[in-house]
Amino acid sequence: LSYPPAAAVFSVIVSAQAVLCSLQFSPGVSLLRSRPRTGTAMPRHCSSMVLIYIGIAAFLIILPLGVSAFSPPMQSVISRAFNKLEGYVAKRKVNANVDTKTDKYATDPDSEYGYAATQPKFDHSLWEKVLKKHVTPGEVEGITTNVVDYRAIAEDGDFDEYQEALAGADLDDLATKPNELLALYINSYNALCISHVTRFIKENDGKLPTSVTKTTPSEEKGKEIWDCPVGAIGGEEVTLNDIENVILRSRWAEPRIHASINCASASCPNLRTEAFVPHKLNEQMDDQTRTWIADATKGLKAEKDEVCLSRIFLWFASDFDVRGGPLAFVTKYASSEFSASLEDKKVDYFPYNWNLNTKRRT
C-alpha cells in the first residue's frame, strides 16, 4: 500500500459503496474529474454493505500495525487490487455520458488546414493572448506544471471577450472542418474551466480556491463542479462534463485529447501556453502528449520493475484502446530510454493532486 492507513480505509469504503450501490460515489467524494449528470437519486445502502463494513472493521484491526505489517509482495498485490477496483468503477463513471453510437470525426492531417494560419473559421487569438500573459512554468507541491495567474485573468478583458466569442461560435460551419471544431472544444474546455476559478475569485473578494473542485456556486449546491453550468458555446449552455464527455469523447476517438485539456489542477497535463489551432493541431497534441509523459512527477516514472503512470490512464483506459492500450500509447510517446521496456513492467499510478495550478504571488 502506498497510502497512509486512513487513506487506505477511505478508499475501501468509497470503492465498496461505489460498486455495490449502483456505482454511485458517496456525496462529497470526488476521485474523478468527470461524473454522470446529477438528478439520479443515490440508491439506498444495499444489505451487502453489512458484509463490507465487517470487512472494513477487520481491516482496521490490521492497519494500526502499519504498512510494514504487509510483506512487499503483499503490498504490491493489495495495491494492484485497489487499482483494478478503481479502474472498474472509473470505467462505469466516466463513460456514463459518452455516446458510443455516434459517428466519430477523423482527426485530419494538419496539412489540410493551411488556410487557417491566416483565415481560420474561428479566431482564437484572444485566448492566445490570455495564455501568453498569464501562464508560466512552475511547480505545485513538488509537481511540475504550468501555473496560472488566476487573479490577473479575472481582470483581463481579453478573457471576457473570448468567452463571448465562444458563445457566438457557428458550430455548423465549424463542423465542416473537424480540426477547427476539435480545436474550439479543447480551447473551450480549458478557458471555461478557468472561468469557474475566476468567478469564485470575483464572488469571494479576490480569494483563491484551493481547488477547482471547491468552486461550486451556492445556487448549484450539491453538484460537482463538472456538472455546473460554465458558459455557452455556439449559443448552447454547457458544463465541463458536457464538453469532455458528451462532446469530445463521444465525437472523437482521439486519446491525445486527454493530454490537451486541463482541469486547473496540479496533476492535470499542463495547460498549454498557446491556443490550439487547426493548422497545427496534430503537432500541438503530439507535443502535449510527449511533455506530459516525459514528466516524472505526474506522467511517467519508470523504475527497474515498475512503471508509474498518470491516473488518467487508469480512469480512461478504454480511450487508449484505439492506440493499443495505455502502455502502447505511452510507449509511442516516451523517450527512447523507456520505449523498449515499458510493456514488461508492472503498472502503478501516481496519486492525483487536485490542488489549484496557481501562480503564487510573492
N, C-alpha and C positions, 0 to 999 in steps of 0.2 A: 504494500500500500504506500503510495506516495503522498497521501493526505494525512493531516492531523486526525486523531481519533474522532473529534467532534464532527469534522467534515465528512469522515467516512460514514458515521451514523446517519448524518443528514442525507447523504447520497443514497443510502439504503432505503430510508423512509420515502424519499421523493421517488426513487425508481420503483419501489414496490407499489406505491399509490398510483403511479402513472400506468403501470402495466395492468394492475388488477381492477382499476376503476376507469375503464374505458379510455385508458391512455390520456388522462387529463391530469396535468400538474396541479399541485395544491396552490390555492390563491397566494400570490405574493412571491412565488418561486419563479425565477427567470434564469433558466440554464441556456436557452437558445435565443438567438436574435430574432426569430420569427415564430409566430404562433398561429393556430387556427383562428378564424374570426370568432369574436365573442358573441354571446347570445345563446349558446348551447348550455343548458344548465349543468352544473357539476353533479355527476351521479353520486348517490349516497354510498358511503363505505360499504363494500360488499362483505359478507360474513367471512370471506377468506382473509380479510385483514387481521382477524384474531390470530391466525397462524403466523402471519407476517410479524406482528408485534411480539409474539412469543419468541420468534427467531431473533428479532432485534434485541430483546431482553437478554437472550443468551449471548449475543454478540457483545453487548455492553459489559457482560461479566468478564469477557476475554480482553476487551480493549484497554482496561487500566494497566494491563501488563505491558502495554506499549507495542509499537510496531515490531520490536525485537522479539516479541512472542512468536512471530511467524518466521520460519526459515526463508532465506532469499527465494528459493523455488516457489514456496507457497505464496510469498508476497507477489511474485510475478503472476501466478495463477489467479489470485484474487483480483489483481489489477486488471488482467485481461477479461475476467468475468464481468467486472463492473463496466468496462468499455463496451463489451458486447451488448450488455443490457441497455446502456445509454444509447448506443448506436441503433438498437432496435426501436426504442421509444422515439428517438430523434427522427428516424425514417418515417414513422407514422405522423409525427407532429409537423415536420417541415413540408411534407408532401400533401397536407390536408387541403390546401387551396390550389395545388398545381393541377392544371388541366392537361392530362396526358393524351387526350384525344385530338387536341387542336393541331392544325398543321404548323410545322416549325419553319421559321425563316432560316435561310442559309446565311452564314457569315461570309460575305463576298470578299474577294481579294481587294486590297487597298488600291490597286491599280485601276479599278473600275470607278474610282471616286476622285480622280484628279481634279475635276471641276470644282470640288468642294473646298479646295485650297483657297479659292478666291470668291466663289459664289455658292456657298452651301445653302441648302434649303432652310436650315435653321442656324442662326448665328450664336455661337457660344462664347463670343469674345468678352462679354461682361463677366461670365463665370471665370474665364481665364484670368481676367484682371484681379478678381477677388482672391483666387488661389495664389497668384504670384505675390500679392501684397501680404497675405496673412497666413500662409502655410510654410513651415520651415522644418528642416531635420531636427530631431530632438530625441527625448527619452522619457518614458513614464515608468517609474518603479522598476528600472532595470531592463525594460523592453524598448528596443529601438523602434521609433515610429516618427512619422511626420506630425508635428504638433501644430495646433490651430489656435490663433488668437481670436477666440470667440467674441470677446467684448468689442474688438475692433470691427469684426464683421457685423455685429449687431448695429453698429453706427454707420455702416457703409451703404450709401445709396445705390451703388452698383449691384449689391446683393438683392436689394428690394426690386430693382428693375429687372434683374434676371428672373426672379420668381414670377413677376408679371408677364414676362415673355413666355415662360413655360406655360402659364395658364392660357395663353393665346395661341399656342402652337397648333399648326394644321396637321393633325395626325394622319389623316387620309393621304395627304400629299407626301408626307414622310414615309408612309408605308410602301410607296412605290420604289423606294431606295432603302432596303433593310438596314444597311450600316448607318444611315442617317438616323433611323428610328432607334437602333440599339444605342448609339452614342447619346441620343437625347435621354433615354431612360436611365442609363448609367449615371450621366451627369445629374439628372433629376433626383435620383436616389441620394447621391452624395450631398447635393445642395439642400434638399428638403430635410434630410437628417440633421444637418447643421441648423436648419431653421427651428427645429424643436429646441435646441440649446439656446439660440438667440432669443426665442420667445420667452423661455424661462428667465433669462437674464433680464429682459425688459420688465417681466412681471415681478421680479424679486430684487429690484433696486441694484442691479449690477452684479448680483451674487451668481457665481458659477455653480452648476450642479456637480455633484461628484461623479455622476454617470448619466448618460443619455437615458438610461432606464428609470431615472428619477425625475424625469421632466413631464410626466403625465399631467395634463391640465386638470384643474379642480373639477371642471364640468364633465370630464371623462373619467372620473374616479372609478376604480375597479378594473380599468382596461390596462393592458400593457401598452407601452408607448408605440409599439409596432402596429397597433390596431387603432390608433388615434388619428383623426384627420390631420393631414400635414400641409395641405395645399392643393393646387389644381394643376393638371396637365391637360392641355387641349380642351379646357372648359369642364373637365370632369374632376370632382374632388376625389383624392386618393389618400391612402395610408401607405406607410413604408411596406407593410405586408402586401398590399396590392402591387406595388412596383416590383418587389423582389419575386414574389411567388405567383401571383395571378398573371403578371405580365412577363417579366424577364425569364423566369424558369419555365413558364408554360410555353412561351413562343420561340425560345431559342434553346437548342441543345448545345450550349456553349459554356463549358466549365470555367473558362477564363473570366467569366463574369464575377465569380467569387473572389478573384484577385483584384477586381476593379471597383467593386462597391465597398464603401467604408461606413461602418456603423458608429462612428465617433468614439471608438473605444481603443484602448492600447493594443489589444491583441488582434484587432482587425488588420487585414492587409493595408498598407499605407494609403492615406488619401493622396492621390496624385497631385503634383503641384502644377498641373496644366489640365485644361479641359480635354475630354475625349472628343475626337473629331473624326468624321467618316473617312477622310482620305489617308489617315494613318492609324486607323482603329486597331488592326491586327498587330501592327508594330507596337502600339501602346499597351495592348493587353498582354502581349508576349513579354514586354519589359516589366510590366506589373507582376506577372507570374514569376519571372526569374528573380526579381527583387524580393518578393515575398518568400520564396523557397530558399533563397540564399541567407535569410535572416535566422540565425541560430537562436534567437530569443523568442521566436513565435512561429516560424515557418517550418524549418527542417533542422534537426540536430542529429547527426549520425555518429554513433559510437561503435564500439567493437562488435557487439552482438545485437544492438537495438537501434531503431530509428525512432525519433520523436517528431511527430507532425502536429501542425495546427489542428485544433479540434474541429475546424470546418471540414476537414477530410473525414472525420467520423460522422458528424451530423448530416452532411450532404453527400455521403459516399456514393450513392447511386448516380449523382450528377456526373461523376467522373467515369462512369462505365463506357461512355462513348469514346473515351481515350484509353480504354483498357483497365480502368480502375484507378483508385488513388495512387498506388505505388507506381504504376506505369506512367501516370501523368507527372508525378513528382520527378521520376527518373528522367523524363524527357527534358525537364527544365532545370534540373540540378546541375551544379558544376561537374566537370569531368571526374573530379576526385571521388565523387559519390555515385555517379550514374551507373557504374558497372556492378555495384554490390548491394544496392538497396533492396532488391527483390528477395534476398535471402535472409533479411533481418527481421527480428520481432518488432512489432509496431506498438508504440505507446503514444500518448498525446499530451501536449502542453496544457496546463490549466489555462482557462480563459479569463483574462483580466478585462473587466468591463469598465474600469475607470476611464474617465474622460481623457481623450488625447489632446490635452490642452497645453497651451504655451503658458509657462509660469512667468509672470511679470516680476521683475526684481525691483 
